[in-house]
């Protein structure tokens, strides 16, 4: 984890929190917790793909406008350029592991299309 000095390990957000588990030049791994009834922004990335593995709870996932429910022990792939969102429709915390792969993982590669917290 030699490159961790530029990123906090844990960060609270209005929708929950994330913890960076590992970060390298070619990938980044996060543990993401989404509070009941909350959702992340509807967004896309140009320089990275994401793989989500749900550990606990049920995720309501939107990919290019199509919604589906993803239960624990199930994964979702999000190719670069795909508009995506994750939401917690349940009453318990949603927990998933996000593996980012690509060429760049900076927060400025987030193009927010919709956001519940005024960040578009």
LUMBA-87780 format. One record per residue (C-alpha): z negated, y, x; residue in three letters. Coordinates in steps of 0.25 Angstrom, whole numbers, plus 5000, padded with zeros to 4 digits. Each point is the difference from the previous one (the first is absolute). Layout:
! residues N
c3, c2, c1, r
Z, Y, X, Ala $
...
! end
This chain:
! residues 120
c3, c2, c1, r
5000, 5000, 5000, Unk $
5003, 5010, 5011, Unk $
5007, 5010, 4991, Unk $
4989, 5001, 4990, Unk $
4995, 5013, 5005, Unk $
5010, 5008, 4992, Unk $
4995, 4993, 4987, Unk $
4987, 4999, 4993, Unk $
4996, 4985, 4998, Unk $
4994, 5003, 4986, Unk $
5005, 5011, 4991, Unk $
4996, 5003, 4985, Unk $
5010, 5005, 4990, Unk $
4999, 5005, 4986, Unk $
5005, 4986, 4995, Unk $
4991, 4991, 5010, Unk $
5001, 4998, 5015, Unk $
5007, 4993, 5011, Unk $
4996, 4995, 5013, Unk $
5010, 4998, 5012, Unk $
4998, 4986, 5005, Unk $
5011, 5001, 5011, Unk $
5011, 5009, 5005, Unk $
5011, 4998, 5010, Unk $
5014, 5006, 5003, Unk $
5006, 4990, 4991, Unk $
4990, 4998, 4989, Unk $
4987, 5005, 4993, Unk $
4991, 4992, 4991, Unk $
4990, 5006, 4990, Unk $
4990, 4995, 4990, Unk $
5002, 5008, 4987, Unk $
4990, 5001, 4989, Unk $
5004, 5007, 4987, Unk $
4989, 5004, 4990, Unk $
5001, 4995, 4985, Unk $
5010, 5009, 4992, Unk $
5006, 5007, 5013, Unk $
5013, 4999, 5006, Unk $
5007, 5005, 5013, Unk $
5012, 5010, 5000, Unk $
5014, 4995, 4996, Unk $
5006, 5001, 5013, Unk $
5010, 4994, 5010, Unk $
5002, 5000, 5015, Unk $
5012, 5000, 5009, Unk $
4995, 4994, 5013, Unk $
4991, 4989, 4995, Unk $
5000, 4988, 4991, Unk $
4987, 4995, 4994, Unk $
4994, 4986, 4996, Unk $
4988, 5000, 4991, Unk $
4991, 4988, 4998, Unk $
4990, 5001, 4989, Unk $
4986, 4995, 5003, Unk $
4992, 5004, 4988, Unk $
5004, 5005, 4986, Unk $
5013, 5002, 4994, Unk $
5010, 5010, 5005, Unk $
5010, 5007, 4990, Unk $
5012, 5002, 5010, Unk $
5012, 5009, 4997, Unk $
5012, 4998, 5008, Unk $
5012, 5010, 4998, Unk $
4995, 5002, 4985, Unk $
4997, 4985, 4997, Unk $
4986, 4996, 4998, Unk $
4993, 4987, 5002, Unk $
4986, 4994, 5001, Unk $
4996, 4994, 5013, Unk $
4988, 4991, 5000, Unk $
4991, 4996, 5012, Unk $
5006, 4991, 5010, Unk $
5014, 5005, 4998, Unk $
5009, 5009, 5008, Unk $
5010, 5011, 4998, Unk $
5011, 5005, 5010, Unk $
5004, 5015, 4999, Unk $
5013, 5002, 5009, Unk $
5001, 5014, 5006, Unk $
5006, 5010, 4990, Unk $
4994, 4993, 4988, Unk $
4992, 5009, 4991, Unk $
4987, 4994, 4997, Unk $
4986, 5001, 4995, Unk $
4988, 4992, 4998, Unk $
4989, 5001, 4989, Unk $
4987, 4994, 4997, Unk $
5001, 4997, 4985, Unk $
4987, 4991, 5000, Unk $
4985, 5003, 5000, Unk $
4997, 4995, 5014, Unk $
5005, 5005, 5013, Unk $
5014, 4996, 5004, Unk $
5000, 4996, 5015, Unk $
5013, 4997, 5008, Unk $
5005, 4999, 5014, Unk $
5012, 5009, 5003, Unk $
5009, 4996, 5012, Unk $
5009, 5011, 5004, Unk $
5012, 4997, 5009, Unk $
5011, 5009, 5005, Unk $
5002, 5011, 5010, Unk $
4990, 5011, 4996, Unk $
4987, 5000, 4992, Unk $
4996, 5014, 4999, Unk $
4995, 5006, 4987, Unk $
5012, 5010, 5000, Unk $
5009, 4988, 4997, Unk $
4994, 5000, 4986, Unk $
5009, 5006, 4990, Unk $
4992, 5002, 4987, Unk $
5008, 4999, 4987, Unk $
4988, 5001, 4991, Unk $
4985, 5002, 5003, Unk $
4988, 5001, 4991, Unk $
4993, 5009, 5010, Unk $
5010, 5011, 5002, Unk $
5005, 4995, 5014, Unk $
5015, 5001, 4996, Unk $
! end
